[in-house]
Amino acid sequence: MTAESTSRQPVPVVDCALYEYGRRRPGHLPLDEALNVARTTPGGFVWIGLHAPDADQLQVVARAFGLHPLAVEDALEAHQRPKLERYDDTLFLVLRTAVYLEHDVLTPTTDIVGTGEIMAFAGRDFIVVVRHDPAQHLGPVRRRLEGDPERLAHGPVAVLHAIADAVVDQYLDVVTALETDAEQVENDAFSPDVGHDVGRVYQLKRELLELRRTVAPLAQPLRDLAERRVPGVDREMAAYFRDVADHLAQAAERVGVLTELVDNALSMALAQTGVQQNHDMRRISAAAALIAVPVAVAGVYGMNFDHMPELRQHFGYPAMLISTAVLVTVVYLVFRRKHWL
């Protein structure tokens, strides 16, 4: 749905609703009326969802809800590090989302993890959620919360928890999918029958590092919420945030294990590549030695001298060929015994 403000600046509002003691009032609120209605409704708050607004569109919302300019600038810039900041009575939470990109074959250029961002401005009677991620829809989160009015009655902080919980659950799903890719890379690295494509391993490692940069920084904001270091979080919601923090720790630990596994696979692939190159060089050297024997004999007999061994003999030419073949056979057998061929 697209709402319009008093300045007629269209804003990409996904949803704008009033919640009273955890229950949604039917319909959608006009954006310019949302905050006034929330502040005059006991136990009420508004939840506004925006998708990829531009500067002018977000400024309409910022003026309506008194959002801090620095937080608004961060929400516009995107590509922010996960963080939790407090501006007067408003909390500003940045989360990076992750989604697993399905693929048939892992190649050195395959994109495996897609990332986006969600920014949330949470005040006493409002929460504004800005999404920069077409893959991470928050409609299911809203519907799930609306089915639990008791929790939603905790206000905007309950919405913060639901969004963080959904994002962290997605991390776990991505890690589970990446484990399959990591196991495949590991099996290929230790398999003598599969070519060792180091580029595939490097690409998986890059994607894991990107996921770690998405997951790890969120730990501190969740600790702040779980330990009630910011206003608006009661004891019950703190327990919920501790649960999310625990799930995040699990995701971070699994990412660390996968990174170590891929590092080992990379080391193995590099070692196997080095061994294969040494083996190839031995075979090339052996082949060159086999070729060098007849070349040397032919070079000697190709010189223009009158007095050459067996030069005037009737069987000189066959004898030279047979001697050359014997020498080549001897060299071949020596290399074969040393496993160079």
Secondary structure, DSSP 8 states (H G I E B T S, - for coil): --EE-TT--EE-EEEEEEEETTEE-SS---HHHHHHHHHTSTTEEEEEEEES--HHHHHHHHHHHT--HHHHHHHHH-----EEEEETTEEEEEEEEEEE---SS--TT---EEEEEEEEEE-SSEEEEEEE-TT---HHHHHHHHT-HHHHTT-HHHHHHHHHHHHHHHHHHHHHHHHHHHHHHHHHHH-TTS---HHHHHHHHHHHHHHHHHHGGGHHHHHHHHTT-STT--HHHHHHHHHHHHHHHHHHHHHHHHHHHHHHHHHHHHHHHHHHHHHHHHHHHHHHHHHHHHHHHHHHHTS--S--TTSSSTTHHHHHHHHHHHHHHHHHHHHHHTT--
